[in-house]
């Protein structure tokens, strides 16, 4: 048995902002809200009725996409990609070092310029 959703859970499930949710409620297009104690909740039945109502209106409703399934990688291809990754990290490290050295040269030139001036 599914439990009633908090508004934040409903918004996350349907990939809408809370502002959009409340705007939808103000227009009368939102799902029916049930109070559980003091907390507003959306029952599974209210969610299903809302989704059907939106489909009937042809409004764009879609649940958050499931993460894509990644196809298995050939072991030799994986090894090649790992080697490439290591090489790219080395290049990045060299570039960062060169950037630091250049900054030091610039700062040194500024100090020399200001003391000569």
Secondary structure, DSSP 4 states (H G I P E B T S, - for coil): -PPPEEHHHHHHHHT--HHHHHHHHHHT-SPP-EEETTEEEE-HHHHHHHHHHHHHTT----PPPPPPPPPPPPHHHHHHHHHHHHHHHHHHHHHHHHHHHHHHHHHHHHHHHHHH-
